[in-house]
Amino acid sequence: MKKIAVQISPEAKSAYFKDYIQVAKQELQQVMTVSDIELRQTGALEFFELDCEQADISPLLRLSFVQGLYSTEGKALFPIDKLAGFRLHDDFVFGSKYRGKTNERLTQMLINVGLSAIGGDKGKRLKLLDPMCGRATTLLWAMRYGITARGIEQDAKAIADIRQSLKKWSKIHRQKHKVMEGFIGKPNKRAAGKFLDFSAEDTSMRVVVGNAREADKIFKKEKFDLLVSDLPYGVQHFTTDKTRNPIAVISDSVAAWKNCLKSGGAIVLAFNSYIPKRSVLIQTFEQGGFEALAFSAAHRMSESIVRDVVVFKVSH
Ligand SMILES: C[S@@+](CC[C@H](N)C(=O)[O-])C[C@H]1O[C@@H](n2cnc3c(N)ncnc32)[C@H](O)[C@@H]1O
């Protein structure tokens, strides 16, 4: 056992606001079994101190709030010279900024929590679906983890935006890649079924224009280990019904999402706990044959948004 100091990145504050210490701790405890976590402050720097096996270093580096790791001796800190080993340049996830983008660190946390809920990859290539994928933050993060990613987005304009930013970052970082576009089914004016494929670094993603409710029809030949999404929760993220409460769409989608999951798979959702309330969201999934894990990561983003995270596994 080694004493390790885990430096908390200032980015955690932009992701989790004033609750960042608590949320960081929740993520850490979900991903690793650690008995004692102590918060240490040195000037403006903040660290969690914990005992750690050598084997646990890599998962620590992938936590959403981590800036760096140190081994400690008394008060002295010695930087550990290791990287998280993600594929693709950071810019593919962090580079493009747009209205409605999910915080990149929160998205990373959703994947980490999902991976822990399914017991890791066990050496297998995993598949992830984001049924409300916007401009593909989750999908690109998944690719960085080496996970094959699929997404559905109702807004047809997303395809052009995603294409543009992929081309940009591929060019700037000289990233070898392939982009392909087409239609699932017949081309049509509404662009329903239009898809964009991106592959690079031995992994790939596909975004399809469509409705999250039809996820199992859109990807009828595929099953997923993880379904990860940031549900619509602001005025700029209308659902297809133009209502601010996504529960109707969710309720209509539960069966389709269950059909998309591999046995043992998990669903991880970020949502505004004012609409829908955590209990209502859980009830909706319970009625569809899921159970919620104990994990939560509530943090206030604004007067009208307290974002939380819930994880579901199939119960029957
Ligand atoms: C919170 S945003 C997700 C943002 C995304 N994670 C990103 O960083 O770009 C929710 C997305 O859900 C989409 N959406 C809402 N209802 C949908 C539906 N029924 N089917 C597919 N997409 C939907 C919205 O258009 C919006 O892009």
PDBQT file of the ligand as one rigid body, heavy atoms in Angstrom, charges set to zero:
ROOT
HETATM    1  C1  LIG A 401     -28.514  17.949 -22.768  1.00  0.00    +0.000 C 
HETATM    2  S1  LIG A 401     -28.506  17.808 -24.497  1.00  0.00    +0.000 S 
HETATM    3  C2  LIG A 401     -27.173  16.671 -24.767  1.00  0.00    +0.000 C 
HETATM    4  C3  LIG A 401     -25.929  17.390 -25.121  1.00  0.00    +0.000 C 
HETATM    5  C4  LIG A 401     -24.790  16.471 -25.520  1.00  0.00    +0.000 C 
HETATM    6  N1  LIG A 401     -24.388  15.603 -24.428  1.00  0.00    +0.000 N 
HETATM    7  C5  LIG A 401     -23.620  17.308 -25.995  1.00  0.00    +0.000 C 
HETATM    8  O1  LIG A 401     -22.691  17.554 -25.224  1.00  0.00    +0.000 OA
HETATM    9  O2  LIG A 401     -23.685  17.778 -27.140  1.00  0.00    +0.000 OA
HETATM   10  C6  LIG A 401     -29.910  16.811 -24.821  1.00  0.00    +0.000 C 
HETATM   11  C7  LIG A 401     -30.104  16.514 -26.310  1.00  0.00    +0.000 C 
HETATM   12  O3  LIG A 401     -31.234  15.656 -26.442  1.00  0.00    +0.000 OA
HETATM   13  C8  LIG A 401     -31.824  15.905 -27.695  1.00  0.00    +0.000 C 
HETATM   14  N2  LIG A 401     -33.146  15.285 -27.669  1.00  0.00    +0.000 N 
HETATM   15  C9  LIG A 401     -34.240  15.667 -26.956  1.00  0.00    +0.000 A 
HETATM   16  N3  LIG A 401     -35.278  14.818 -27.168  1.00  0.00    +0.000 NA
HETATM   17  C10 LIG A 401     -34.807  13.854 -28.028  1.00  0.00    +0.000 A 
HETATM   18  C11 LIG A 401     -35.389  12.700 -28.602  1.00  0.00    +0.000 A 
HETATM   19  N4  LIG A 401     -36.648  12.349 -28.330  1.00  0.00    +0.000 N 
HETATM   20  N5  LIG A 401     -34.619  11.947 -29.416  1.00  0.00    +0.000 NA
HETATM   21  C12 LIG A 401     -33.333  12.289 -29.684  1.00  0.00    +0.000 A 
HETATM   22  N6  LIG A 401     -32.732  13.383 -29.184  1.00  0.00    +0.000 NA
HETATM   23  C13 LIG A 401     -33.453  14.161 -28.345  1.00  0.00    +0.000 A 
HETATM   24  C14 LIG A 401     -31.803  17.432 -27.766  1.00  0.00    +0.000 C 
HETATM   25  O4  LIG A 401     -31.946  17.873 -29.105  1.00  0.00    +0.000 OA
HETATM   26  C15 LIG A 401     -30.425  17.745 -27.167  1.00  0.00    +0.000 C 
HETATM   27  O5  LIG A 401     -29.453  17.826 -28.194  1.00  0.00    +0.000 OA
ENDROOT
TORSDOF 0
